[in-house]
């Protein structure tokens, strides 16, 4: 068995024993089993699949992050992760979360643009370059 731990900055999503882990790095997909050598890689956004002790596959959509296999422990640290029952459900959940994230990013970009414009106006007023 492999102890799989998947965490984001906000939560520990998975902490359980599994049979195998499959994920994707920049150079392609790979599979980890209990007796494989220790391993470290950067993950690309995609699917991480693990098989539980009952040989049932589970899917996790992951963002960029790191995966470390040491002895019989696989630790995954990613910015975003979504656990899904089946691929269809996971796709819907990821789309909803990305839509929310896109809205937040647009609001953040608008707020930053307003701050930059306000700073520039203030700077121009201080230097007397305002027309």
CNS distance restraints for C-alpha pairs under 8 A (distance, minus, plus):
assign (resid   1 and name CA) (resid  17 and name CA) 5.98 0.50 0.50
assign (resid   1 and name CA) (resid  18 and name CA) 5.60 0.50 0.50
assign (resid   1 and name CA) (resid  19 and name CA) 5.16 0.50 0.50
assign (resid   1 and name CA) (resid  20 and name CA) 7.76 0.50 0.50
assign (resid   1 and name CA) (resid  34 and name CA) 5.83 0.50 0.50
assign (resid   1 and name CA) (resid  53 and name CA) 7.89 0.50 0.50
assign (resid   1 and name CA) (resid  72 and name CA) 7.09 0.50 0.50
assign (resid   2 and name CA) (resid  17 and name CA) 5.37 0.50 0.50
assign (resid   2 and name CA) (resid  18 and name CA) 5.17 0.50 0.50
assign (resid   2 and name CA) (resid  19 and name CA) 6.03 0.50 0.50
assign (resid   2 and name CA) (resid  20 and name CA) 6.92 0.50 0.50
assign (resid   2 and name CA) (resid  33 and name CA) 7.28 0.50 0.50
assign (resid   2 and name CA) (resid  34 and name CA) 5.46 0.50 0.50
assign (resid   2 and name CA) (resid  72 and name CA) 4.91 0.50 0.50
assign (resid   2 and name CA) (resid  73 and name CA) 5.53 0.50 0.50
assign (resid   2 and name CA) (resid  74 and name CA) 6.86 0.50 0.50
assign (resid   3 and name CA) (resid  15 and name CA) 7.05 0.50 0.50
assign (resid   3 and name CA) (resid  16 and name CA) 5.65 0.50 0.50
assign (resid   3 and name CA) (resid  17 and name CA) 4.39 0.50 0.50
assign (resid   3 and name CA) (resid  18 and name CA) 6.24 0.50 0.50
assign (resid   3 and name CA) (resid  72 and name CA) 6.25 0.50 0.50
assign (resid   3 and name CA) (resid  73 and name CA) 4.66 0.50 0.50
assign (resid   3 and name CA) (resid  74 and name CA) 6.12 0.50 0.50
assign (resid   4 and name CA) (resid  14 and name CA) 6.83 0.50 0.50
assign (resid   4 and name CA) (resid  15 and name CA) 5.59 0.50 0.50
assign (resid   4 and name CA) (resid  16 and name CA) 5.50 0.50 0.50
assign (resid   4 and name CA) (resid  17 and name CA) 5.97 0.50 0.50
assign (resid   4 and name CA) (resid  18 and name CA) 6.53 0.50 0.50
assign (resid   4 and name CA) (resid  73 and name CA) 6.06 0.50 0.50
assign (resid   4 and name CA) (resid  74 and name CA) 4.92 0.50 0.50
assign (resid   4 and name CA) (resid  75 and name CA) 6.07 0.50 0.50
assign (resid   4 and name CA) (resid  76 and name CA) 7.82 0.50 0.50
assign (resid   5 and name CA) (resid  12 and name CA) 7.34 0.50 0.50
assign (resid   5 and name CA) (resid  13 and name CA) 7.55 0.50 0.50
assign (resid   5 and name CA) (resid  14 and name CA) 5.24 0.50 0.50
assign (resid   5 and name CA) (resid  15 and name CA) 4.45 0.50 0.50
assign (resid   5 and name CA) (resid  16 and name CA) 6.81 0.50 0.50
assign (resid   5 and name CA) (resid  73 and name CA) 7.78 0.50 0.50
assign (resid   5 and name CA) (resid  74 and name CA) 6.27 0.50 0.50
assign (resid   5 and name CA) (resid  75 and name CA) 4.84 0.50 0.50
assign (resid   5 and name CA) (resid  76 and name CA) 6.05 0.50 0.50
assign (resid   6 and name CA) (resid  12 and name CA) 6.05 0.50 0.50
assign (resid   6 and name CA) (resid  13 and name CA) 5.47 0.50 0.50
assign (resid   6 and name CA) (resid  14 and name CA) 4.95 0.50 0.50
assign (resid   6 and name CA) (resid  15 and name CA) 6.69 0.50 0.50
assign (resid   6 and name CA) (resid  75 and name CA) 6.07 0.50 0.50
assign (resid   6 and name CA) (resid  76 and name CA) 4.62 0.50 0.50
assign (resid   6 and name CA) (resid  77 and name CA) 6.01 0.50 0.50
assign (resid   6 and name CA) (resid  78 and name CA) 7.68 0.50 0.50
assign (resid   7 and name CA) (resid  11 and name CA) 5.77 0.50 0.50
assign (resid   7 and name CA) (resid  12 and name CA) 4.27 0.50 0.50
assign (resid   7 and name CA) (resid  13 and name CA) 5.44 0.50 0.50
assign (resid   7 and name CA) (resid  14 and name CA) 7.02 0.50 0.50
assign (resid   7 and name CA) (resid  76 and name CA) 6.23 0.50 0.50
assign (resid   7 and name CA) (resid  77 and name CA) 5.06 0.50 0.50
assign (resid   7 and name CA) (resid  78 and name CA) 6.42 0.50 0.50
assign (resid   7 and name CA) (resid  81 and name CA) 7.85 0.50 0.50
assign (resid   8 and name CA) (resid  12 and name CA) 6.40 0.50 0.50
assign (resid   8 and name CA) (resid  13 and name CA) 7.32 0.50 0.50
assign (resid   8 and name CA) (resid  77 and name CA) 5.85 0.50 0.50
assign (resid   8 and name CA) (resid  78 and name CA) 5.19 0.50 0.50
assign (resid   8 and name CA) (resid  79 and name CA) 5.30 0.50 0.50
assign (resid   8 and name CA) (resid  80 and name CA) 5.96 0.50 0.50
assign (resid   8 and name CA) (resid  81 and name CA) 6.78 0.50 0.50
assign (resid   9 and name CA) (resid  78 and name CA) 7.60 0.50 0.50
assign (resid   9 and name CA) (resid  79 and name CA) 6.38 0.50 0.50
assign (resid  13 and name CA) (resid  81 and name CA) 7.64 0.50 0.50
assign (resid  13 and name CA) (resid  83 and name CA) 7.68 0.50 0.50
assign (resid  17 and name CA) (resid  52 and name CA) 6.87 0.50 0.50
assign (resid  17 and name CA) (resid  53 and name CA) 7.04 0.50 0.50
assign (resid  18 and name CA) (resid  50 and name CA) 6.72 0.50 0.50
assign (resid  18 and name CA) (resid  51 and name CA) 5.69 0.50 0.50
assign (resid  18 and name CA) (resid  52 and name CA) 4.42 0.50 0.50
assign (resid  18 and name CA) (resid  53 and name CA) 5.57 0.50 0.50
assign (resid  19 and name CA) (resid  33 and name CA) 6.82 0.50 0.50
assign (resid  19 and name CA) (resid  34 and name CA) 7.37 0.50 0.50
assign (resid  19 and name CA) (resid  50 and name CA) 7.37 0.50 0.50
assign (resid  19 and name CA) (resid  51 and name CA) 5.42 0.50 0.50
assign (resid  19 and name CA) (resid  52 and name CA) 5.75 0.50 0.50
assign (resid  19 and name CA) (resid  53 and name CA) 5.95 0.50 0.50
assign (resid  19 and name CA) (resid  55 and name CA) 7.33 0.50 0.50
assign (resid  20 and name CA) (resid  31 and name CA) 7.00 0.50 0.50
assign (resid  20 and name CA) (resid  32 and name CA) 5.67 0.50 0.50
assign (resid  20 and name CA) (resid  33 and name CA) 4.97 0.50 0.50
assign (resid  20 and name CA) (resid  34 and name CA) 7.23 0.50 0.50
assign (resid  20 and name CA) (resid  50 and name CA) 5.65 0.50 0.50
assign (resid  20 and name CA) (resid  51 and name CA) 5.49 0.50 0.50
assign (resid  20 and name CA) (resid  52 and name CA) 7.72 0.50 0.50
assign (resid  21 and name CA) (resid  31 and name CA) 5.65 0.50 0.50
assign (resid  21 and name CA) (resid  32 and name CA) 5.16 0.50 0.50
assign (resid  21 and name CA) (resid  33 and name CA) 6.88 0.50 0.50
assign (resid  21 and name CA) (resid  48 and name CA) 7.23 0.50 0.50
assign (resid  21 and name CA) (resid  49 and name CA) 5.83 0.50 0.50
assign (resid  21 and name CA) (resid  50 and name CA) 4.45 0.50 0.50
assign (resid  21 and name CA) (resid  51 and name CA) 6.73 0.50 0.50
assign (resid  22 and name CA) (resid  29 and name CA) 7.07 0.50 0.50
assign (resid  22 and name CA) (resid  30 and name CA) 5.65 0.50 0.50
assign (resid  22 and name CA) (resid  31 and name CA) 4.29 0.50 0.50
assign (resid  22 and name CA) (resid  32 and name CA) 6.29 0.50 0.50
assign (resid  22 and name CA) (resid  48 and name CA) 5.73 0.50 0.50
assign (resid  22 and name CA) (resid  49 and name CA) 5.06 0.50 0.50
assign (resid  22 and name CA) (resid  50 and name CA) 6.21 0.50 0.50
assign (resid  23 and name CA) (resid  29 and name CA) 5.63 0.50 0.50
assign (resid  23 and name CA) (resid  30 and name CA) 5.74 0.50 0.50
assign (resid  23 and name CA) (resid  31 and name CA) 6.66 0.50 0.50
assign (resid  23 and name CA) (resid  43 and name CA) 7.54 0.50 0.50
assign (resid  23 and name CA) (resid  46 and name CA) 7.86 0.50 0.50
assign (resid  23 and name CA) (resid  47 and name CA) 6.31 0.50 0.50
assign (resid  23 and name CA) (resid  48 and name CA) 4.47 0.50 0.50
assign (resid  23 and name CA) (resid  49 and name CA) 6.40 0.50 0.50
assign (resid  24 and name CA) (resid  28 and name CA) 5.50 0.50 0.50
assign (resid  24 and name CA) (resid  29 and name CA) 4.15 0.50 0.50
assign (resid  24 and name CA) (resid  30 and name CA) 6.22 0.50 0.50
assign (resid  24 and name CA) (resid  43 and name CA) 5.93 0.50 0.50
assign (resid  24 and name CA) (resid  44 and name CA) 6.21 0.50 0.50
assign (resid  24 and name CA) (resid  45 and name CA) 7.93 0.50 0.50
assign (resid  24 and name CA) (resid  46 and name CA) 6.82 0.50 0.50
assign (resid  24 and name CA) (resid  47 and name CA) 7.16 0.50 0.50
assign (resid  24 and name CA) (resid  48 and name CA) 7.16 0.50 0.50
assign (resid  25 and name CA) (resid  29 and name CA) 6.13 0.50 0.50
assign (resid  25 and name CA) (resid  30 and name CA) 7.68 0.50 0.50
assign (resid  25 and name CA) (resid  41 and name CA) 6.65 0.50 0.50
assign (resid  25 and name CA) (resid  42 and name CA) 5.89 0.50 0.50
assign (resid  25 and name CA) (resid  43 and name CA) 4.50 0.50 0.50
assign (resid  25 and name CA) (resid  44 and name CA) 5.36 0.50 0.50
assign (resid  26 and name CA) (resid  42 and name CA) 7.22 0.50 0.50
assign (resid  26 and name CA) (resid  43 and name CA) 6.81 0.50 0.50
assign (resid  26 and name CA) (resid  44 and name CA) 6.08 0.50 0.50
assign (resid  32 and name CA) (resid  36 and name CA) 6.34 0.50 0.50
assign (resid  34 and name CA) (resid  71 and name CA) 7.65 0.50 0.50
assign (resid  34 and name CA) (resid  72 and name CA) 5.48 0.50 0.50
assign (resid  35 and name CA) (resid  71 and name CA) 7.76 0.50 0.50
assign (resid  35 and name CA) (resid  72 and name CA) 7.38 0.50 0.50
assign (resid  37 and name CA) (resid  69 and name CA) 7.89 0.50 0.50
assign (resid  37 and name CA) (resid  70 and name CA) 7.88 0.50 0.50
assign (resid  37 and name CA) (resid  71 and name CA) 7.54 0.50 0.50
assign (resid  38 and name CA) (resid  68 and name CA) 7.64 0.50 0.50
assign (resid  38 and name CA) (resid  69 and name CA) 5.10 0.50 0.50
assign (resid  38 and name CA) (resid  70 and name CA) 4.87 0.50 0.50
assign (resid  38 and name CA) (resid  71 and name CA) 6.22 0.50 0.50
assign (resid  39 and name CA) (resid  67 and name CA) 7.91 0.50 0.50
assign (resid  39 and name CA) (resid  68 and name CA) 5.77 0.50 0.50
assign (resid  39 and name CA) (resid  69 and name CA) 4.88 0.50 0.50
assign (resid  39 and name CA) (resid  70 and name CA) 6.78 0.50 0.50
assign (resid  40 and name CA) (resid  66 and name CA) 7.39 0.50 0.50
assign (resid  40 and name CA) (resid  67 and name CA) 5.74 0.50 0.50
assign (resid  40 and name CA) (resid  68 and name CA) 4.53 0.50 0.50
assign (resid  40 and name CA) (resid  69 and name CA) 6.32 0.50 0.50
assign (resid  41 and name CA) (resid  66 and name CA) 5.89 0.50 0.50
assign (resid  41 and name CA) (resid  67 and name CA) 5.46 0.50 0.50
assign (resid  41 and name CA) (resid  68 and name CA) 6.73 0.50 0.50
assign (resid  42 and name CA) (resid  64 and name CA) 7.38 0.50 0.50
assign (resid  42 and name CA) (resid  65 and name CA) 5.79 0.50 0.50
assign (resid  42 and name CA) (resid  66 and name CA) 4.56 0.50 0.50
assign (resid  42 and name CA) (resid  67 and name CA) 6.33 0.50 0.50
assign (resid  43 and name CA) (resid  63 and name CA) 7.65 0.50 0.50
assign (resid  43 and name CA) (resid  64 and name CA) 5.45 0.50 0.50
assign (resid  43 and name CA) (resid  65 and name CA) 5.11 0.50 0.50
assign (resid  43 and name CA) (resid  66 and name CA) 5.51 0.50 0.50
assign (resid  43 and name CA) (resid  67 and name CA) 6.66 0.50 0.50
assign (resid  44 and name CA) (resid  62 and name CA) 7.88 0.50 0.50
assign (resid  44 and name CA) (resid  63 and name CA) 6.44 0.50 0.50
assign (resid  44 and name CA) (resid  64 and name CA) 4.89 0.50 0.50
assign (resid  44 and name CA) (resid  65 and name CA) 6.98 0.50 0.50
assign (resid  45 and name CA) (resid  61 and name CA) 7.52 0.50 0.50
assign (resid  45 and name CA) (resid  62 and name CA) 5.45 0.50 0.50
assign (resid  45 and name CA) (resid  63 and name CA) 4.12 0.50 0.50
assign (resid  45 and name CA) (resid  64 and name CA) 5.13 0.50 0.50
assign (resid  46 and name CA) (resid  61 and name CA) 5.69 0.50 0.50
assign (resid  46 and name CA) (resid  62 and name CA) 5.55 0.50 0.50
assign (resid  46 and name CA) (resid  63 and name CA) 6.63 0.50 0.50
assign (resid  47 and name CA) (resid  59 and name CA) 6.58 0.50 0.50
assign (resid  47 and name CA) (resid  60 and name CA) 5.67 0.50 0.50
assign (resid  47 and name CA) (resid  61 and name CA) 4.67 0.50 0.50
assign (resid  47 and name CA) (resid  62 and name CA) 6.03 0.50 0.50
assign (resid  48 and name CA) (resid  59 and name CA) 5.96 0.50 0.50
assign (resid  48 and name CA) (resid  60 and name CA) 5.12 0.50 0.50
assign (resid  48 and name CA) (resid  61 and name CA) 6.28 0.50 0.50
assign (resid  48 and name CA) (resid  62 and name CA) 6.74 0.50 0.50
assign (resid  49 and name CA) (resid  57 and name CA) 6.61 0.50 0.50
assign (resid  49 and name CA) (resid  58 and name CA) 5.65 0.50 0.50
assign (resid  49 and name CA) (resid  59 and name CA) 4.73 0.50 0.50
assign (resid  49 and name CA) (resid  60 and name CA) 6.28 0.50 0.50
assign (resid  50 and name CA) (resid  57 and name CA) 5.65 0.50 0.50
assign (resid  50 and name CA) (resid  58 and name CA) 5.42 0.50 0.50
assign (resid  50 and name CA) (resid  59 and name CA) 6.76 0.50 0.50
assign (resid  51 and name CA) (resid  55 and name CA) 5.31 0.50 0.50
assign (resid  51 and name CA) (resid  56 and name CA) 5.31 0.50 0.50
assign (resid  51 and name CA) (resid  57 and name CA) 4.45 0.50 0.50
assign (resid  51 and name CA) (resid  58 and name CA) 6.26 0.50 0.50
assign (resid  52 and name CA) (resid  56 and name CA) 5.47 0.50 0.50
assign (resid  52 and name CA) (resid  57 and name CA) 6.59 0.50 0.50
assign (resid  52 and name CA) (resid  58 and name CA) 7.58 0.50 0.50
assign (resid  58 and name CA) (resid  83 and name CA) 7.87 0.50 0.50
assign (resid  58 and name CA) (resid  84 and name CA) 7.12 0.50 0.50
assign (resid  58 and name CA) (resid  85 and name CA) 6.60 0.50 0.50
assign (resid  58 and name CA) (resid  86 and name CA) 7.53 0.50 0.50
assign (resid  59 and name CA) (resid  83 and name CA) 6.21 0.50 0.50
assign (resid  59 and name CA) (resid  84 and name CA) 5.61 0.50 0.50
assign (resid  59 and name CA) (resid  85 and name CA) 6.87 0.50 0.50
assign (resid  59 and name CA) (resid  86 and name CA) 7.00 0.50 0.50
assign (resid  59 and name CA) (resid  87 and name CA) 7.07 0.50 0.50
assign (resid  59 and name CA) (resid  90 and name CA) 7.72 0.50 0.50
assign (resid  60 and name CA) (resid  81 and name CA) 6.49 0.50 0.50
assign (resid  60 and name CA) (resid  82 and name CA) 5.46 0.50 0.50
assign (resid  60 and name CA) (resid  83 and name CA) 4.44 0.50 0.50
assign (resid  60 and name CA) (resid  84 and name CA) 5.98 0.50 0.50
assign (resid  60 and name CA) (resid  90 and name CA) 7.77 0.50 0.50
assign (resid  61 and name CA) (resid  81 and name CA) 5.50 0.50 0.50
assign (resid  61 and name CA) (resid  82 and name CA) 5.12 0.50 0.50
assign (resid  61 and name CA) (resid  83 and name CA) 6.52 0.50 0.50
assign (resid  61 and name CA) (resid  84 and name CA) 7.71 0.50 0.50
assign (resid  61 and name CA) (resid  90 and name CA) 7.35 0.50 0.50
assign (resid  61 and name CA) (resid  94 and name CA) 7.46 0.50 0.50
assign (resid  62 and name CA) (resid  78 and name CA) 6.65 0.50 0.50
assign (resid  62 and name CA) (resid  79 and name CA) 7.78 0.50 0.50
assign (resid  62 and name CA) (resid  80 and name CA) 5.74 0.50 0.50
assign (resid  62 and name CA) (resid  81 and name CA) 4.40 0.50 0.50
assign (resid  62 and name CA) (resid  82 and name CA) 6.59 0.50 0.50
assign (resid  63 and name CA) (resid  78 and name CA) 5.93 0.50 0.50
assign (resid  63 and name CA) (resid  79 and name CA) 5.86 0.50 0.50
assign (resid  63 and name CA) (resid  80 and name CA) 5.07 0.50 0.50
assign (resid  63 and name CA) (resid  81 and name CA) 6.34 0.50 0.50
assign (resid  64 and name CA) (resid  78 and name CA) 5.69 0.50 0.50
assign (resid  64 and name CA) (resid  79 and name CA) 6.30 0.50 0.50
assign (resid  64 and name CA) (resid  80 and name CA) 7.62 0.50 0.50
assign (resid  65 and name CA) (resid  76 and name CA) 7.25 0.50 0.50
assign (resid  65 and name CA) (resid  77 and name CA) 5.51 0.50 0.50
assign (resid  65 and name CA) (resid  78 and name CA) 4.04 0.50 0.50
assign (resid  65 and name CA) (resid  79 and name CA) 6.39 0.50 0.50
assign (resid  66 and name CA) (resid  76 and name CA) 5.76 0.50 0.50
assign (resid  66 and name CA) (resid  77 and name CA) 5.34 0.50 0.50
assign (resid  66 and name CA) (resid  78 and name CA) 6.40 0.50 0.50
assign (resid  67 and name CA) (resid  74 and name CA) 6.94 0.50 0.50
assign (resid  67 and name CA) (resid  75 and name CA) 5.73 0.50 0.50
assign (resid  67 and name CA) (resid  76 and name CA) 4.45 0.50 0.50
assign (resid  67 and name CA) (resid  77 and name CA) 6.51 0.50 0.50
assign (resid  68 and name CA) (resid  74 and name CA) 5.63 0.50 0.50
assign (resid  68 and name CA) (resid  75 and name CA) 5.21 0.50 0.50
assign (resid  68 and name CA) (resid  76 and name CA) 6.47 0.50 0.50
assign (resid  69 and name CA) (resid  73 and name CA) 5.66 0.50 0.50
assign (resid  69 and name CA) (resid  74 and name CA) 4.32 0.50 0.50
assign (resid  69 and name CA) (resid  75 and name CA) 6.41 0.50 0.50
assign (resid  70 and name CA) (resid  74 and name CA) 6.46 0.50 0.50
assign (resid  82 and name CA) (resid  90 and name CA) 7.34 0.50 0.50
assign (resid  82 and name CA) (resid  93 and name CA) 7.61 0.50 0.50
assign (resid  82 and name CA) (resid  94 and name CA) 6.91 0.50 0.50
assign (resid  83 and name CA) (resid  90 and name CA) 7.00 0.50 0.50
assign (resid  84 and name CA) (resid  89 and name CA) 6.21 0.50 0.50
assign (resid  84 and name CA) (resid  90 and name CA) 4.46 0.50 0.50
assign (resid  84 and name CA) (resid  93 and name CA) 7.84 0.50 0.50
assign (resid  85 and name CA) (resid  89 and name CA) 6.47 0.50 0.50
assign (resid  85 and name CA) (resid  90 and name CA) 6.73 0.50 0.50
assign (resid  86 and name CA) (resid  90 and name CA) 6.14 0.50 0.50
assign (resid  87 and name CA) (resid  91 and name CA) 6.03 0.50 0.50
assign (resid  88 and name CA) (resid  92 and name CA) 6.44 0.50 0.50
assign (resid  89 and name CA) (resid  93 and name CA) 6.26 0.50 0.50
assign (resid  90 and name CA) (resid  94 and name CA) 6.07 0.50 0.50
assign (resid  91 and name CA) (resid  95 and name CA) 6.13 0.50 0.50
assign (resid  92 and name CA) (resid  96 and name CA) 6.24 0.50 0.50
assign (resid  93 and name CA) (resid  97 and name CA) 6.19 0.50 0.50
assign (resid  94 and name CA) (resid  98 and name CA) 6.03 0.50 0.50
assign (resid  95 and name CA) (resid  99 and name CA) 6.12 0.50 0.50
assign (resid  96 and name CA) (resid 100 and name CA) 6.36 0.50 0.50
assign (resid  97 and name CA) (resid 101 and name CA) 6.08 0.50 0.50
assign (resid  98 and name CA) (resid 102 and name CA) 5.91 0.50 0.50
assign (resid  99 and name CA) (resid 103 and name CA) 6.29 0.50 0.50
assign (resid 100 and name CA) (resid 104 and name CA) 6.30 0.50 0.50
assign (resid 101 and name CA) (resid 105 and name CA) 6.06 0.50 0.50
assign (resid 102 and name CA) (resid 106 and name CA) 6.13 0.50 0.50
assign (resid 103 and name CA) (resid 107 and name CA) 6.26 0.50 0.50
assign (resid 104 and name CA) (resid 108 and name CA) 6.05 0.50 0.50
assign (resid 105 and name CA) (resid 109 and name CA) 6.04 0.50 0.50
assign (resid 106 and name CA) (resid 110 and name CA) 6.14 0.50 0.50
assign (resid 107 and name CA) (resid 111 and name CA) 6.18 0.50 0.50
assign (resid 108 and name CA) (resid 112 and name CA) 6.16 0.50 0.50
assign (resid 109 and name CA) (resid 113 and name CA) 6.09 0.50 0.50
assign (resid 110 and name CA) (resid 114 and name CA) 6.25 0.50 0.50
assign (resid 111 and name CA) (resid 115 and name CA) 6.25 0.50 0.50
assign (resid 112 and name CA) (resid 116 and name CA) 6.11 0.50 0.50
assign (resid 113 and name CA) (resid 117 and name CA) 6.12 0.50 0.50
assign (resid 114 and name CA) (resid 118 and name CA) 6.05 0.50 0.50
assign (resid 115 and name CA) (resid 119 and name CA) 6.04 0.50 0.50
assign (resid 116 and name CA) (resid 120 and name CA) 6.11 0.50 0.50
assign (resid 117 and name CA) (resid 121 and name CA) 6.17 0.50 0.50
assign (resid 118 and name CA) (resid 122 and name CA) 6.15 0.50 0.50
assign (resid 119 and name CA) (resid 123 and name CA) 6.08 0.50 0.50
assign (resid 120 and name CA) (resid 124 and name CA) 6.11 0.50 0.50
assign (resid 121 and name CA) (resid 125 and name CA) 6.15 0.50 0.50
assign (resid 121 and name CA) (resid 130 and name CA) 7.90 0.50 0.50
assign (resid 122 and name CA) (resid 126 and name CA) 6.23 0.50 0.50
assign (resid 123 and name CA) (resid 127 and name CA) 6.27 0.50 0.50
assign (resid 124 and name CA) (resid 128 and name CA) 5.96 0.50 0.50
assign (resid 124 and name CA) (resid 129 and name CA) 5.11 0.50 0.50
assign (resid 124 and name CA) (resid 130 and name CA) 5.52 0.50 0.50
assign (resid 125 and name CA) (resid 129 and name CA) 6.37 0.50 0.50
assign (resid 125 and name CA) (resid 130 and name CA) 5.62 0.50 0.50
